[in-house]
Amino acid sequence: MHLSRRITAAVLKPRPVSRAGALAAGERLAAATTLTSSLEYLTQRHQLRRGGLNDWNIIKDIQAASTPLTRRLLGAVSGERTTVALHAARVAVSTGMLLPGSSRWRGAGSLFLGTSTALLYPRHRYGTDGSDQVSVLVQTATGLARLSGHPQTQDAALWYVALQSNLSYLVSGWVKLMGPQWRDASALGGVMRTRTYGHEPSFRLTQKYPRAARFVAHGVLALECLFPVAYLGKGALARPVIACAAAFHTTNGFAMGLGRFVTSFIAMHPAVAYTAVPRTHPAVSDRDDRALAVALATAGATAAAAGVVAVQRRLRAAEGWPTSRRMTTRHGNELQYEVMSKGEGDKPVLVFCHGLGTTSEHFSWISETIARRSGYAVVTYARAGYAGSVRGRTAPYRLSESVDDLVDLVDSVVARDRKVVLVGHSLGGELCRRAAEQLDARLHGVVYLDSSHPAELNRSEQQGESARLLRESLTVIIWSLRIGAGALMSRPDWLECLPESYQARTFAQYCTPGTWVAARREWTAVEQEFRAFRGDLRRIDAHALVISAQQTTDRDPEQLLMHRELAQAHGCPGRRAELTVVEEADHEGLIVRARHGLQVASRVIDFLDATITGEPSHDGLAPIRRSSDALEGRAR
């Protein structure tokens, strides 16, 4: 009993680290990371030359969107001789940083190492990792602390490193917790069996001792999610928590080949040890903790501002356009829709159905063009849960619910004496196909825009593998938005492709949790129903135009076969069924990029005109048509 008490006291007794000790340990560990990094790059100089993995003549194109000053600066340090000279200098400075000493010149050395790492990071795009980012953080903080010499500044720098350390573990742990593979402990074996980061002996151990593997996986989750407990009990838990974290990184370095991660992340631990001990301890009684108060106040103010931004975006996403209308479906769902054009009374009405996780505004180039340049009426709407549409049904969701909603929308909005053309992108195409079976005589045709196919998860290896990743990504996005991280979301590249008047409202929907909650709900049903699909598609007695994105079919030829089947399902006597591939277009760019959207609009108008004027239809499916960048017909 006496021995156990002594051991417990030794483990839990706070072991204070002085200010000078924390700075010295942090800067030396970070210097060891930089030394290792530069030596690795110097031994692989061939990767810098023409044709190498980091050939600057190729990877510099990634910086095309950077400012001219940034591109000039990166270009100045990216020549092979300059890069090698910088690494040689980093080896010399890092070696010097490992020697004893506490002069202010060490601060200049740390800043040089941190700055050069940041400059060389784009140069070594393939080969850099999180250890480089952590080194920049530690070296910048310790460098400024050394150069300052003021205890208050040094304490602020150490608090900065300590808080960043806590944040890195917290975010990593809680993101892992959202993934089912970490919760059921299968992730450990999954990582160990990969070619890039795997370790075969460790993988075999996880299979031989599954209970122990589960304990280790859950232990990693507990360590990362609960890392801040190091500050509880007057710092009594700091030593065991830091020791576990150090052991975790050392094991990763051995098993996963992430050697630089060992010294880079452990370099943050001295700051944690220094700040975890309460000021009542004599060794840290003069520590200035105002940085913590400032950080907490800043975090609170940021959270409040993020909340205001989130509310504003949610309201903007839900309010719709000034001309938006609403209707209620048989399931009690309230749909928000827009009549963009009433068209000519003797021509069909086009009803657009968007894809999973997207918006009706994604169709803007296509819908605007058709509304303005043809006599066809255009209706767009948001499915239940998206934009201002509200899901009132409480029963478990199935795709048939959205299909019924679409049919009810048509019955409510489109006059009984007018025909309907359903236009769907991605999942919206499959919903249109199913709704077509219910509309019968009211249906004139269906336009499939890079549409989903109910057999794609079974037949397409690419689609099947990405299904799990999509589900996990949707969960992460939802929780990130719910905690206010939407204020940090950057504008996606595709958003800039939309007409300017649509961008703000579309971005508001993109940053709203409801969009992604609806997307996850739909995706859950998609996985269940698509994986259960067997047999052939039902025949639909209506015209069909299937438009595929070239990049979709090039990456996965099975998609082209399935798109052909969609058209063949409409191959009834007297009906037109055509398949068009838009060159250079990708799945989303097909509808959001102006040049592709105008091509699609032109192709849709020409196709529908042909069905109305009675141009001779093909016997079966027409030959695949390729649409190039040259805008055709009415879109010229």
DRENZAZA-332647 format. One line per field, with one value per residue (C-alpha): x, y, z. Coordinates in nm, 4 decimals. Last residue first. Example, Ala and Ser with C-alpha at 12.3 -4.5 7.8 and 13.67 -1.06 7.14 Angstrom:
<nodes>
xx	(1.3670	1.2300);
yy	(-0.1060	-0.4500);
zz	(0.7140	0.7800);
</nodes>
This chain:
<nodes>
xx	(-2.4950	-2.7164	-3.0022	-2.8192	-2.4834	-2.2143	-1.8705	-1.7156	-1.7907	-2.1037	-2.0504	-2.3550	-2.3966	-2.5877	-2.9681	-3.1332	-3.4099	-3.5235	-3.4413	-3.7129	-3.8207	-3.8834	-4.2289	-4.2215	-4.2766	-4.0071	-3.7595	-3.8264	-3.7634	-3.4228	-3.3207	-3.4195	-3.2368	-2.9197	-2.9139	-2.9633	-2.6861	-2.4454	-2.5311	-2.4637	-2.1324	-2.0063	-2.1454	-2.0137	-2.2715	-2.4573	-2.1925	-1.9404	-2.0946	-2.0269	-1.7298	-1.7394	-1.4470	-1.6738	-2.0482	-2.1635	-2.5075	-2.7448	-3.0744	-3.4135	-3.6956	-4.0325	-4.2540	-4.2141	-4.0642	-3.6927	-3.7394	-3.5577	-3.2845	-3.1995	-3.1444	-2.9511	-2.7113	-2.6522	-2.5666	-2.3137	-2.1605	-2.1322	-1.9494	-1.6765	-1.5717	-1.3125	-1.3854	-1.7628	-1.7633	-1.5019	-1.7144	-2.0256	-2.3354	-2.6583	-2.9484	-3.2450	-3.5605	-3.9023	-4.1842	-4.3306	-4.1141	-3.9880	-3.8798	-3.5078	-3.3625	-3.2986	-3.1761	-3.1706	-3.0979	-2.7725	-2.9565	-3.2328	-3.0175	-2.7419	-2.9892	-3.1947	-2.8903	-2.7934	-3.1291	-3.1039	-2.7414	-2.8388	-3.1285	-2.8950	-2.6475	-2.8841	-3.0238	-2.6750	-2.6608	-2.3305	-2.4188	-2.7620	-2.6010	-2.3574	-2.6470	-2.8109	-2.4896	-2.3991	-2.7227	-2.6900	-2.3293	-2.4244	-2.2718	-1.9070	-1.7821	-1.9768	-1.7905	-1.4655	-1.6086	-1.6372	-1.4470	-1.6081	-1.4918	-1.8320	-1.9725	-1.7701	-2.0617	-2.0937	-2.3799	-2.1806	-1.8974	-2.1489	-2.3183	-1.9930	-1.8477	-2.1617	-2.1673	-1.8032	-1.8731	-2.1557	-1.9478	-1.6547	-1.8784	-2.0233	-1.6868	-1.5951	-1.9271	-1.9200	-1.5689	-1.6482	-1.9498	-2.1915	-2.3402	-2.3407	-2.4491	-2.7540	-3.0156	-2.8566	-2.7624	-2.7888	-2.5245	-2.8143	-3.1172	-3.3904	-3.7289	-4.0170	-4.3745	-4.5333	-4.8985	-5.0023	-4.8225	-4.7204	-4.6548	-4.3737	-4.2169	-4.1792	-3.9336	-3.7238	-3.7410	-3.6112	-3.3275	-3.2372	-3.2500	-2.9860	-2.7445	-2.9242	-3.2922	-3.5134	-3.8775	-4.0728	-4.4440	-4.7408	-5.0085	-5.3853	-5.3851	-5.2126	-4.8760	-4.8331	-5.0354	-5.0158	-4.6484	-4.5728	-4.7657	-4.5562	-4.2353	-4.3496	-4.4375	-4.0862	-3.9361	-4.1284	-4.0452	-3.6788	-3.7451	-3.7368	-3.8422	-4.1795	-4.1904	-4.3257	-4.3170	-4.0036	-3.9709	-3.8688	-3.6987	-3.3540	-3.3380	-3.5192	-3.7977	-3.6807	-3.6150	-3.7987	-3.7515	-4.0232	-3.9628	-4.2228	-4.1033	-4.1300	-3.7566	-3.4721	-3.5488	-3.6764	-3.4364	-3.1357	-3.2368	-3.2970	-2.9637	-2.7398	-2.9279	-2.9402	-2.7210	-2.9787	-3.2053	-2.9569	-2.7017	-2.6518	-2.8052	-2.9034	-3.1576	-3.5001	-3.6047	-3.9614	-3.9904	-4.3439	-4.4450	-4.5508	-4.9016	-4.9495	-4.6299	-4.3961	-4.4914	-4.1297	-3.9235	-4.1981	-4.0155	-4.0724	-4.0653	-4.2051	-4.3905	-4.3923	-4.7171	-4.6794	-4.9527	-4.7583	-4.7893	-4.7267	-4.5085	-4.4171	-4.0973	-4.1256	-3.9168	-3.6621	-3.6260	-3.6561	-3.4963	-3.1388	-3.1381	-3.2677	-3.0089	-2.7344	-2.8272	-2.8517	-2.5102	-2.3492	-2.4913	-2.3663	-2.0222	-2.0093	-2.0982	-1.8404	-1.5763	-1.6554	-1.6255	-1.3032	-1.1578	-1.2501	-1.0946	-0.7780	-0.7502	-0.7917	-0.5297	-0.2898	-0.3350	-0.1702	0.1614	0.3836	0.5551	0.4462	0.5727	0.8278	0.6595	0.3367	0.0335	0.0487	-0.1147	0.0882	-0.0659	0.1071	0.4621	0.3667	0.1645	0.4527	0.6888	0.4425	0.4496	0.7833	0.6321	0.4276	0.7301	0.9701	0.7549	0.5776	0.9096	0.9363	0.6032	0.6927	0.3578	0.4720	0.7814	0.6769	0.3237	0.4590	0.6625	0.3580	0.1409	0.4185	0.4503	0.0732	0.0692	0.3547	0.1798	-0.1392	0.0485	0.2514	-0.0291	-0.2749	-0.1720	-0.1787	-0.3837	-0.6323	-0.7301	-0.5029	-0.4057	-0.7805	-0.7298	-0.6390	-0.9869	-1.0802	-0.7241	-0.6420	-0.9899	-0.9867	-0.6371	-0.7510	-1.0508	-0.8157	-0.5787	-0.8588	-1.0099	-0.6704	-0.6413	-0.9793	-0.8910	-0.5717	-0.4736	-0.6204	-0.4700	-0.1390	-0.1375	-0.1815	0.1110	0.3344	0.2177	0.2820	0.0654	0.1085	0.1292	0.0461	-0.2553	-0.3030	-0.2126	-0.4717	-0.7578	-0.6426	-0.6630	-0.9871	-1.1824	-1.2288	-1.6121	-1.6061	-1.3043	-1.4585	-1.7914	-1.6359	-1.7667	-1.5221	-1.2307	-1.3408	-1.3670	-1.0150	-0.8414	-1.0174	-0.9308	-0.5709	-0.5001	-0.6833	-0.4836	-0.1565	-0.2694	-0.3513	-0.0061	0.1714	-0.0177	0.0358	0.4089	0.4043	0.2076	0.4501	0.7447	0.5813	0.5190	0.8722	1.0265	1.3297	1.1640	1.3958	1.3564	0.9762	0.9547	1.1608	0.9659	0.6362	0.7607	0.9470	0.6479	0.4002	0.6426	0.7271	0.3571	0.3082	0.6103	0.4871	0.1510	0.2976	0.5374	0.6478	0.4605	0.4169	0.7873	0.8177	0.4836	0.6312	0.9670	0.8589	0.6814	0.9786	1.2109	1.0067	1.0048	1.3767	1.4700	1.2414	1.4039	1.7533	1.6600	1.5303	1.8527	2.0269	1.8568	2.1010	1.9977	2.2715	2.3487	2.3670	2.0587	1.9996	2.3406	2.2423	1.9208	2.1153	2.3552	2.0851	1.8682	2.1576	2.1983	1.8237	1.8342	2.1297	1.9486	1.6398	1.8489	2.0358	1.7156	1.5272	1.2305	1.3393	1.2855	0.9761	0.8082	0.8720	0.7570	0.4404	0.3625	0.4144	0.1917	-0.0897	-0.1846	-0.4405	-0.1720	-0.0025	-0.0960	0.0789	0.4068	0.3726	0.4836	0.7918	0.8715	0.9409	0.8454	0.7883	1.0737	1.0388	1.2770	1.4714	1.3463	1.2800	1.6461	1.7431	1.6198	1.9041	1.8785	1.5041	1.5489	1.8308	1.6066	1.3238	1.5435	1.7035	1.3647	1.2254	1.5352	1.4926	1.1363	1.2668	1.5335	1.2903	1.0413	1.2960	1.4654	1.1421	0.9922	1.3118	1.3366	0.9799	1.0307	0.8737	0.6743	0.6387	0.2921	0.2609	0.0342	0.2923	0.5163	0.2198	0.0671	0.3997	0.4438	0.0886	0.1418	0.4573	0.2806	0.0000);
yy	(3.1247	2.9560	2.9126	2.6614	2.5479	2.6934	2.5822	2.4275	2.0788	1.8632	1.4984	1.2995	0.9334	0.7600	0.7732	0.5095	0.3026	0.3697	0.7367	0.9983	1.1897	1.5559	1.5983	1.9716	1.9121	1.6499	1.8449	2.1644	1.9688	1.8542	2.1966	2.3598	2.0967	2.1236	2.5012	2.4881	2.2280	2.4323	2.7439	2.5569	2.4279	2.7744	2.9335	2.6830	2.5756	2.3002	2.0735	2.2131	1.9941	1.6559	1.7634	1.9206	1.8906	1.7678	1.7555	1.4011	1.3686	1.0720	1.0742	0.9125	1.0371	0.8686	0.7408	0.3778	0.3452	0.3873	0.5620	0.2931	0.3139	0.6661	0.5589	0.2548	0.4838	0.6717	0.3376	0.2554	0.6017	0.5609	0.2288	0.4256	0.5795	0.8540	0.9246	0.9100	1.1676	1.3846	1.3961	1.5181	1.3318	1.4644	1.2205	1.3471	1.1416	1.1435	0.9645	0.6147	0.5007	0.1418	0.0234	-0.0044	-0.3534	-0.5930	-0.5434	-0.2447	-0.3185	-0.1222	0.1738	0.1653	0.1574	0.3849	0.6343	0.6403	0.7334	0.9829	1.1563	1.2069	1.3146	1.5727	1.7028	1.7473	1.9062	2.1761	2.2260	2.3010	2.6276	2.7290	2.6103	2.7723	3.1091	3.0496	3.0049	3.3265	3.5255	3.3734	3.4103	3.7741	3.7099	3.4460	3.1144	3.0296	3.1917	2.9325	2.6486	2.7498	2.7073	3.0212	2.9682	2.8391	3.0112	3.1560	2.8059	2.6963	2.7881	2.4692	2.3502	2.4113	2.1836	1.9230	1.9135	1.9175	1.6272	1.4188	1.4927	1.3885	1.0559	0.9739	1.0837	0.8669	0.5618	0.6145	0.6858	0.3183	0.2212	0.5097	0.4219	0.0508	0.1280	-0.1618	-0.1972	0.1673	0.2690	0.0430	0.3133	0.5418	0.8999	1.1621	1.3588	1.5852	1.3673	1.5441	1.3724	1.3982	1.4954	1.3697	1.4445	1.1106	0.9064	1.1297	0.8393	0.6656	1.0029	1.0598	0.7688	0.9062	1.2569	1.1295	0.9554	1.2778	1.4779	1.2417	1.3875	1.6686	1.6482	1.8056	1.6900	1.7950	1.8483	1.8742	2.1403	2.0958	2.0249	2.3540	2.3105	2.4341	2.1998	1.8778	1.9346	2.0074	1.6974	1.4843	1.6338	1.5762	1.2151	1.1614	1.3280	1.0871	0.7917	0.8513	0.7260	0.9205	0.7760	0.9183	1.2724	1.4537	1.8316	1.8836	2.2540	2.4210	2.7579	2.6466	2.2652	2.0503	1.9421	1.9769	2.3199	2.4291	2.5452	2.6048	2.7062	2.7609	2.6930	2.9562	2.9847	3.2300	3.3917	3.1012	2.8532	3.0759	3.1543	2.7847	2.6707	2.9393	2.9344	2.5556	2.5650	2.8051	2.5054	2.4055	2.1329	1.8723	1.5950	1.7080	1.9630	1.9003	2.1380	2.1482	2.2376	2.3245	2.1986	2.4227	2.5149	2.7849	2.9701	3.0244	3.1005	3.1831	3.1737	3.0202	2.9699	2.7085	2.6635	2.3287	2.2667	1.9001	1.7689	1.4323	1.5066	1.8173	2.1785	2.4721	2.7825	3.0745	3.2675	3.6052	3.8005	3.5154	3.2631	3.3494	3.0270	3.0799	3.4402	3.3452	3.0710	3.3032	3.5703	3.3152	3.1685	3.5134	3.6013	3.2724	3.3259	3.6683	3.5149	3.2386	3.4949	3.7026	3.3961	3.2829	3.6312	3.6371	3.2946	3.3947	3.7239	3.5421	3.2872	3.5584	3.7290	3.4336	3.6016	3.3552	3.4990	3.2165	2.9525	2.7654	2.8655	2.6775	2.8965	2.9873	2.6558	2.4021	2.3394	2.6390	2.5027	2.1428	2.2579	2.4760	2.1793	1.9659	2.1703	2.0269	1.6801	1.7523	1.8267	1.5734	1.2680	1.3911	1.4002	1.0225	0.9509	0.6032	0.4597	0.2043	0.3764	0.7405	0.6477	0.4747	0.7827	1.0034	0.7963	0.7641	1.1431	1.1779	0.9235	1.1039	1.4381	1.3000	1.1219	1.4350	1.6888	1.4980	1.6636	2.0094	2.1632	1.8791	1.9652	2.1234	1.7905	1.7375	1.9430	1.6218	1.4720	1.4223	1.3349	1.0906	0.9361	0.8718	0.7218	0.4981	0.3892	0.2699	0.1037	-0.0773	-0.1965	-0.3298	-0.5126	-0.6742	-0.7595	-0.9488	-1.1526	-0.9108	-0.6026	-0.7903	-0.8708	-0.5042	-0.4157	-0.6656	-0.5270	-0.1599	0.0806	0.4467	0.4377	0.0732	0.0554	-0.2377	-0.0429	0.2246	-0.0244	-0.2133	0.1042	0.2170	-0.0941	0.0398	0.0490	0.4187	0.4803	0.3152	0.4887	0.8291	1.1165	1.0314	1.0826	1.4435	1.4793	1.3507	1.5540	1.8735	1.8224	1.7204	2.0213	2.2588	2.1520	2.2019	2.5388	2.6431	2.5390	2.7162	3.0394	3.0092	2.9806	3.2936	3.4904	3.3746	3.4917	3.8271	3.8748	3.7600	4.0229	3.8983	3.9927	3.8107	3.4835	3.5064	3.5977	3.2912	3.0674	3.1615	3.1445	2.8220	2.6517	2.7422	2.6764	2.3385	2.2486	2.3237	2.1146	1.8218	1.8390	1.7150	1.8006	1.5401	1.6392	2.0152	2.0605	2.4043	2.5095	2.4452	2.6042	2.9527	2.8360	2.6219	2.9161	3.1371	2.8848	2.8095	3.1754	3.2614	2.9904	3.1166	3.4764	3.3637	3.1741	3.5048	3.6141	3.3985	3.0866	2.8338	2.4643	2.3195	2.1926	2.5342	2.5150	2.1957	2.3595	2.6595	2.4420	2.2120	2.5134	2.6707	2.3526	2.3490	2.7072	2.6336	2.3336	2.5454	2.8231	2.5800	2.4076	2.7299	2.7619	3.0475	3.3308	3.1677	3.1637	3.5350	3.6174	3.4108	3.5780	3.9241	3.8425	3.7350	3.3694	3.2177	3.0649	2.9052	2.5532	2.6286	2.6310	2.2536	2.1935	2.4067	2.3555	1.9844	1.8388	1.4744	1.4913	1.5388	1.8302	1.8383	1.8804	1.5077	1.4404	1.6259	1.3365	1.3218	1.6975	1.6721	1.4188	1.6215	1.9272	1.7487	1.5889	1.9212	2.0936	1.8384	1.8614	2.2401	2.1957	1.9776	2.2365	2.5302	2.3586	2.2368	2.5742	2.7713	2.5364	2.5360	2.9137	2.9483	2.6811	2.3393	2.2298	1.8641	1.8258	1.5088	1.2628	1.0036	1.0305	1.0473	0.7368	0.5522	0.6544	0.5549	0.2182	0.1618	0.2392	0.0000);
zz	(-7.9750	-7.7191	-7.9658	-8.1834	-8.0498	-7.8338	-7.9458	-7.6370	-7.7647	-7.7443	-7.8321	-7.9444	-7.8670	-8.1478	-8.1111	-7.8934	-8.0521	-8.4076	-8.4147	-8.4194	-8.7280	-8.6466	-8.4934	-8.4363	-8.0642	-8.0056	-8.2170	-8.0216	-7.7027	-7.8261	-7.9528	-7.6240	-7.4157	-7.6264	-7.6006	-7.2244	-7.1893	-7.3998	-7.1992	-6.8748	-7.0075	-7.0999	-6.7838	-6.5335	-6.2735	-6.4642	-6.6142	-6.3660	-6.0970	-6.2568	-6.4680	-6.8144	-7.0560	-7.3399	-7.2867	-7.3629	-7.5241	-7.5106	-7.7003	-7.6650	-7.8912	-7.8615	-8.1446	-8.0438	-7.6921	-7.6224	-7.2885	-7.0865	-7.3506	-7.2364	-6.8761	-6.9998	-7.1857	-6.8624	-6.6989	-6.9708	-6.9436	-6.5668	-6.6120	-6.7931	-6.4574	-6.4749	-6.8417	-6.7909	-6.5118	-6.6818	-6.9977	-6.8170	-6.9345	-7.0865	-7.1179	-7.3189	-7.2861	-7.4556	-7.2766	-7.2404	-6.9504	-6.9402	-6.5972	-6.5309	-6.5202	-6.2321	-5.8792	-5.6461	-5.2788	-5.2814	-5.4341	-5.1729	-4.8593	-4.9836	-5.1286	-4.8076	-4.6008	-4.8703	-4.8457	-4.4708	-4.5094	-4.7720	-4.5622	-4.2648	-4.5049	-4.6227	-4.2722	-4.1359	-4.3358	-4.4939	-4.8471	-4.8175	-4.7426	-5.0285	-5.2697	-5.1519	-5.1933	-5.5318	-5.7255	-5.8381	-5.9424	-6.1973	-6.0874	-6.1599	-5.8391	-5.6420	-5.8156	-5.6462	-5.2978	-5.0812	-4.7616	-4.4462	-4.1291	-4.0362	-4.0851	-3.7842	-3.5579	-3.3530	-3.5735	-3.8893	-3.7787	-3.6628	-4.0021	-4.2002	-4.0004	-4.0504	-4.4248	-4.4534	-4.2829	-4.5258	-4.8236	-4.7200	-4.6939	-5.0423	-5.2076	-5.2381	-5.3988	-5.6450	-5.7634	-5.7870	-6.0049	-6.0435	-5.6964	-5.5899	-5.9428	-5.9666	-5.8998	-6.1608	-6.0729	-6.3413	-6.5247	-6.6272	-6.7091	-6.9067	-6.8877	-7.1324	-7.2098	-6.8888	-6.8190	-6.9691	-6.7006	-6.4092	-6.1717	-6.3635	-6.4369	-6.0616	-6.0466	-6.3303	-6.1852	-5.8496	-6.0345	-6.2139	-5.8902	-5.7516	-6.0104	-6.1951	-6.2809	-6.5467	-6.5597	-6.8696	-6.8119	-7.0469	-7.0104	-6.9899	-6.6173	-6.5346	-6.3646	-6.0060	-5.7860	-5.9876	-6.0616	-5.6957	-5.5899	-5.8270	-5.6866	-5.3287	-5.4117	-5.5474	-5.2410	-5.0173	-5.2431	-5.1607	-4.8081	-4.4840	-4.1501	-4.0401	-3.8971	-4.2032	-4.1862	-4.3900	-4.4552	-4.7812	-4.7314	-4.8517	-4.8370	-4.5797	-4.8139	-5.1744	-5.3190	-5.6327	-5.9903	-6.2482	-6.6106	-6.8836	-7.2363	-7.5067	-7.5500	-7.5029	-7.1680	-6.9589	-7.1248	-7.0572	-6.7005	-6.6226	-6.7664	-6.6191	-6.2870	-6.2420	-5.9289	-5.7839	-5.7202	-5.4536	-5.3872	-5.1142	-5.3235	-5.6705	-5.7920	-5.9473	-6.2280	-6.3617	-6.7321	-6.8473	-7.1926	-7.4831	-7.5965	-7.3333	-7.4134	-7.1241	-6.7638	-6.6794	-6.3595	-6.1470	-5.8159	-5.5502	-5.1725	-5.0641	-4.7378	-4.6412	-4.4933	-4.6632	-4.9204	-5.0245	-4.9096	-5.1438	-5.1301	-5.3555	-5.4237	-5.6000	-5.3473	-5.3547	-5.0741	-4.7049	-4.5825	-4.7006	-4.5845	-4.2421	-4.2064	-4.3251	-4.0723	-3.7920	-3.8778	-3.8951	-3.5516	-3.4083	-3.5583	-3.3949	-3.0579	-3.1029	-3.1995	-2.8915	-2.6699	-2.8367	-2.8006	-2.4325	-2.3825	-2.5684	-2.3776	-2.0453	-2.1469	-2.2602	-1.9222	-1.7535	-1.6663	-1.4787	-1.1709	-0.9388	-1.1802	-0.9664	-0.6385	-0.7243	-0.6638	-1.0306	-1.1161	-1.3203	-1.6629	-1.8285	-1.8079	-1.8917	-2.1911	-2.3117	-2.2718	-2.4754	-2.7957	-2.9114	-2.8596	-3.1707	-3.3902	-3.2349	-3.2946	-3.6069	-3.7903	-3.7729	-3.9376	-4.0628	-3.9596	-3.7016	-3.5604	-3.5777	-3.4769	-3.1673	-3.0785	-3.1325	-2.8974	-2.6378	-2.6313	-2.5914	-2.3089	-2.1310	-2.1753	-2.0203	-1.7384	-1.6510	-1.6773	-1.4592	-1.1307	-1.2910	-1.0136	-1.0358	-1.3915	-1.6540	-1.8123	-1.8496	-2.1695	-2.3614	-2.3230	-2.6889	-2.7876	-2.5090	-2.5026	-2.8769	-2.8588	-2.5716	-2.7766	-3.0487	-2.7975	-2.6141	-2.9421	-3.0491	-2.7159	-2.7730	-3.1336	-3.0374	-3.3430	-3.5930	-3.4304	-3.3940	-3.7642	-3.8444	-3.6197	-3.8005	-4.1381	-4.0688	-4.2667	-4.3507	-4.7311	-4.8070	-4.5805	-4.3377	-4.0230	-4.0975	-4.1246	-3.8168	-3.6127	-3.7767	-3.6717	-3.3169	-3.3346	-3.2513	-3.4680	-3.7717	-3.7029	-3.7745	-3.5642	-3.2858	-3.5232	-3.5741	-3.1962	-3.1436	-3.4129	-3.3075	-2.9402	-3.0044	-3.2252	-2.9907	-2.6870	-2.8754	-3.0080	-2.6524	-2.5321	-2.8195	-2.7544	-2.3790	-2.4464	-2.6626	-2.4016	-2.1315	-2.3401	-2.3984	-2.0245	-1.9376	-2.1664	-2.3622	-2.6872	-2.9242	-2.7371	-2.7223	-3.0906	-3.1796	-2.9417	-3.1083	-3.4678	-3.4013	-3.2414	-3.5162	-3.8013	-3.6485	-3.6215	-3.9916	-4.0886	-3.8768	-4.0523	-4.3788	-4.6595	-4.9125	-5.2271	-5.2130	-5.1570	-5.3172	-5.1617	-4.8130	-4.8918	-4.7915	-4.4744	-4.3731	-4.4420	-4.2113	-3.9261	-3.9526	-3.9773	-3.6846	-3.4727	-3.5561	-3.4803	-3.1418	-3.0780	-3.1210	-2.7988	-2.6073	-2.4164	-2.4848	-2.5192	-2.8746	-3.0578	-3.2134	-3.3787	-3.5571	-3.6713	-3.8048	-4.0047	-4.1421	-4.2276	-4.4172	-4.6214	-4.6849	-4.8063	-5.0342	-5.1841	-5.2559	-5.4080	-5.6305	-5.7462	-5.8116	-5.5792	-5.3557	-5.6049	-5.7553	-5.4164	-5.3734	-5.7256	-5.6847	-5.3527	-5.4983	-5.7981	-5.5627	-5.5543	-5.7957	-6.0191	-5.7187	-5.8299	-6.1590	-5.9647	-5.9378	-6.2959	-6.3571	-5.9888	-6.0407	-5.7031	-5.8008	-6.0472	-6.4230	-6.4239	-6.0995	-5.7455	-5.6906	-5.7738	-5.4579	-5.2440	-4.9895	-4.9471	-4.8808	-4.6025	-4.4472	-4.4546	-4.2716	-4.0069	-3.9222	-3.9193	-3.6733	-3.4533	-3.4527	-3.3250	-3.0419	-2.9606	-2.9676	-2.7389	-2.4855	-2.4512	-2.4284	-2.1691	-1.9636	-1.9644	-1.8428	-1.5804	-1.5960	-1.2946	-1.2056	-1.0663	-0.8570	-1.0338	-1.1321	-0.8263	-0.5919	-0.7507	-0.7217	-0.3581	-0.2791	-0.4435	-0.2391	0.0907	0.0000);
</nodes>
